[in-house]
Amino acid sequence: MATASSGTYTAKLTDGPLEGKTITVQFLGSGDPQPRIEIPADAGRKGYLYSRTAGLEFDSSDHSERPTAVDYRYVEAVFH
């Protein structure tokens, strides 16, 4: 059961190498969506950095103020 500081939402990747994919992401401790997310590539030594945009979706049957989906745009590839 989600509390004010837990829970997940769907990150919608709107462009870049993972365009059209969605992943499940945890809210920050404050209950806000993550400002940036890094998604590991299959090879493991590379990741894709995505940044949150203004695109938010809400479940009309849920009375929470938190979004159920958030759009993210590609920023860059990150090598480890």
Secondary structure by P-SEA (a helix, b strand, c coil): ccccccbbbbbbbcccccccbbbbbbcccccccccbbbbbcccccbbbbbbbccbbbbccccccccccbbbbbbcccccc
